[in-house]
Amino acid sequence: MPPESTQPASYDVIVVGAGPGAGPRVVVFDGIDSNSLYSFYAFEPLYAGGPRYAGGVSVAAGDVNGEGYADIVVGSLTTFSHVKVFSGRDGSELASFYAFAGFDGGVNVAVADVDHDGRADIIVGTQSGSSHVKVFSGLDGTLLRSFFVFSAGYTAGVSVAAADLDGDGFADVAVGSLRGSSHVKIIGGLDASELTSFYAFDPIFSGISVAVFDADGDGAADFGVGSRAGSRFKAFRFIGLVEFELFHPFEEGDTGSIVLA
């Protein structure tokens, strides 16, 4: 875990979590030279006294406790809906909870200030079984939002990302269908209303991951969509759903899955 520091770092780091088939390991890399800074297991390798957990983890980072450091949020990708938050300053465990009671299908996580209180909140979406998304307060862990993004018959799980896309000061939640289609919905942070809904790719592309970032340097948050098959990426401006980038991140003919951050 990181040594305690009295000054926030002046550069970003890269947080990586092991995928399904591996243990719950998280590695943090230096954003300047890509050297490994530290690593840790988010959950016990022998989970709750049972079989070794090898379901992988989802990761996100943001200043949850308001100390000026990006804290690390980790979710179990399979088997449970366990979420943990670790301090970016000293690596201590800040929070541990199960996002969906009795649910064993895994979760994806994102971090952003949804309620506009100056703290990053924790967004959790089901990895399988439904399109259930919850938002938990970074300040005190209370449940801020709980909603299903797609129809009751949808059982494929969702990818999640968040940022203030419409400029009202509240982080909006971008949700993508993990299987079955390339459906994207943007849910408003202010009142959980649906801001937009569209399909990013042709029907032949089944499943996507989503991310939010300022892709064109204009100071406004954009969002990106990566196909979970076919190795394609698109970036969109939120206003008007203007598509301004489409490319293949890997070699032509690569049919692998793309995960965005």
Buried (B, 14 or more C-beta within 10 A) or exposed (E): BBEEEEEEBEEEBBBBBBEEEBBBBBBBBBEEEEEEBEEBBBBEEEBEEEEEBBBBBBBBBBBBBEBEBBBBBBBBBBBBBBBBBBBBBEBEEBBEEBBBEEBEBBBBBBBBBBBBBEBBBBBBBBBBBBBBBBBBBBBEBEEBBBBEBBEEEBBBBBBBBBBBBBEEEBBBBBBBBBBBBBBBBBBBBBEBEEBBEEBBBEEEBBBBBBBBBEBEEEEBBBBBBBBBBBBBBBBBBBEEEEEEEEEBEEEEEEEEBBEBB
